[in-house]
Amino acid sequence: MTLGEFKEALPTKGLFRGEELPFLLSPETFALDEKQVKTLERLGNTLLKFQMACDRLYKRSKKETITPWLSQTLDAGKPDWLIEAQTTGIYKNALPRVIRPDLLLTEDGFAMTELDSVPGGMGLTGWLMQQYERVEASSLLGEGMVSGFGSLLPNGGEVHISEESADYMPEMEWLVEQLNASEPSGSSYKCVLAENAEANENCYRFFELFDWRNLPNIKGFLEQEITPPLKPHLEEKLWLALFHTPSLRKYWEEELRGKQIKTLREIIPQGWVVDPQPLPECAAIPQLNVHSWDDVGEFSQKERELVLKVSGFSEQAWGSRGVTVGHDCSSEEWKSELEKAQDDFQSSPRILQEFADTKLVEHSYFDPVSGEVKQMKGRVRLCPYYFVAEDYKSTTLGGVLVTINPADKKKIHGMKDAILTVASFPR
């Protein structure tokens, strides 16, 4: 395909609000090896079991039968009505129906830096797959984004998109148009602004719960079951640190199978909840081997190959916002951000993770002006979209969005200089 052919195939309203193509296109997909493909095909069910275990642990913590501090930390900054909705009524046993991990490609495999249950990019991934199907149909990885999303609302329905998330409105409108065109039963789908929408049981929530004050009808969803459910504790990055917390090791081993634990230990980088509570004089923060977060703030540039992130329930918790890469900032900024993390613990907890050293790859892209095919050395993030069955017993891989950032960028996310394509498997 040429750049011109890609542009001719763009939806009338584009894929993102305000810009035709806020990223670089490639003439080819990103090919994975057999081992990587098998990992991605199996990972969805492991992540589903992990989310189930997280939900059970949270509910047990609320009942104070185990680690009361855990639910207190996960509830930080959230309104009482939303906290209550997570363990009572129609959402008590509900789970997200879409799971999208952010997987960085390293020399040793994948490193998971986030587990998103309200992900953007579904329409974009579907559109990219549709374009590459013309030349690589047999090798695209995934069962399809349109059919996967349709499985969430099998009888039709609405996609509720907030102003906060409205940049993604065009891609979701494309997805809805594809569903309407492919449904022989006459089921209809549409996108509506969440600020104006009334609660109904046939809708998909594409808005962040931290934005609840701007959604006048939000409490109506307490009586109408939607997906993803109103469970902000499952939208916290803290779980990636809690998986490595020594006091919870026995719990994870009881809840998950040996192979699942092995997989999660391989892909989740070491992490910590930045809890300012003082440690006993004889204790140290595991792995970091210091007594306090103030000590971590004094780390040298080499020692601070660490990433500090806002966990969730904040406008700073998505994209590249609220992220500080320790060895990519000054010592003063690093110390200041750690102090802020401790000060904000009761309202907006942070997670600290080991920095994942990503693998350098070379991939082709179209020059956005000339259309000429060029090469870029870059770092890769893979975002597989897993659609969860209604009975929560299995997942289906819909597709894999691949982001390739220039090699000098430490934060890997969508940007004008990044190549966006989809994953394929060896032929």
C-alpha positions, 0 to 999 in steps of 0.5 A, a space after each residue: 500500500 502507498 501513503 495515498 491509498 491509506 489517506 484515501 481509505 481514511 474515514 470522512 471524520 478521520 480517526 482522531 478529533 482535530 487531526 487527520 493523522 497524528 502519527 506515522 503510517 507504515 507500508 507493513 505490519 510488525 511481524 512477531 516471532 512464534 514465541 511472542 505470538 504464543 505468549 500473546 494468544 495465551 496472555 488474555 486468559 491469564 490477565 482475566 484470572 489476575 483481574 478476578 483475583 484482584 477483585 476478590 482481594 479488594 472485596 476481602 480487604 473491604 470486609 477486613 478479612 485480609 489486609 484492610 490497608 489495601 482497600 483503603 489505599 485503592 479507595 483514596 480520593 474516590 467519592 463514597 457512593 462510587 466506593 460503595 458501588 464496587 462491592 454492592 448491587 449490580 456491580 458486585 461480581 462484574 468485571 471489565 469486558 475489554 482488557 488491554 495491557 501495555 507491553 514493552 518489547 525487551 530483549 527478554 520478552 514483554 514488560 507490562 507497564 499498564 493494564 487498561 480496561 477503558 482503552 482507546 485505540 479500538 477503532 484505530 486498530 480495527 481500521 488499520 487491520 482492515 487496510 492491511 487485510 488487503 495484502 496481509 490478511 492471512 497473517 494478521 494477529 487477532 480475530 477482529 476488532 469490530 466483531 470483538 467490540 460487537 460481542 460486548 453489545 450483541 443486541 446493539 446499543 450506545 457508546 457513551 463518550 465524555 468530553 474528556 475522552 472526545 479525541 477518540 470520538 471519530 475512531 469510535 464512530 468508525 467502529 459503530 458504523 462498521 457494526 451497523 453495516 455488518 449486523 444482519 439482524 438490524 441491531 443498531 449502534 450509535 455514539 453519544 456524549 456521556 454528559 447528555 446521555 441517560 443510563 441504559 443497560 445496553 451501553 459501553 462506557 468510554 469515559 474515565 470515572 475520575 471525571 464523574 463530576 462532569 457527568 450529571 447522570 452518572 449515578 443513574 448507572 448504579 441501577 443499570 449494568 454497563 461495561 466496563 463496570 463502575 469499579 475504579 479499583 480495577 483501573 488502578 496501576 497499583 495492582 502491578 506493584 501489589 503483585 510484588 508486595 511480599 505480604 501478598 505473595 501467599 494470596 496470589 499463590 492461592 488464587 492463581 495457578 503456577 503457570 499464571 504466576 510464572 507468566 505474571 512474574 516474567 512480564 510485570 516489572 518490580 514495583 512498589 506503592 509509594 506509601 509514606 508510612 514510616 518503616 521500623 528502624 530495622 526494615 528496608 524497602 524490598 529490592 531498593 534496600 533503603 529505609 525511606 522514600 526520601 532515601 530513594 529521592 537521593 538516588 544517583 542518575 544510574 540508581 534511579 532507572 525507575 518510573 514514577 506514575 500516578 496510579 489512577 482516578 486522575 486526569 494525570 493517570 493516562 497517556 504519558 501524563 503523570 509519568 516521571 522517568 527517573 534517569 531522564 530528569 534532574 536530581 531536583 525534579 526526581 526528589 520533588 516528584 517523590 515528595 509530591 507522591 508522598 504528600 498526595 498518597 491519601 488522595 492520589 497514590 503513585 506507583 514506582 516501577 523498574 524501568 524496562 530496557 526496551 529492545 531497538 528495532 528498525 521499521 519502515 514508515 511513510 514520510 508524511 510529506 513526500 510519501 517516500 518509504 524510510 526507516 526508523 530505529 525505535 522502541 516498541 509497545 504492543 497493545 493487544 485487545 482481549 474481549 472477555 466472554 459474558 460468562 468471564 470464562 475466556 478471552 478472544 484476542 481481537 487485534 494488536 496495536 503496535 506503537 514504535 517511537 523514535 529511539 531517543 524517546 523514553 516514554 513510549 506512546 502515540 505521538 506525531 513521530 511514532 509509527 502506528 501499525 498492527 501485529 502479524 505472525 510468521 507465514 
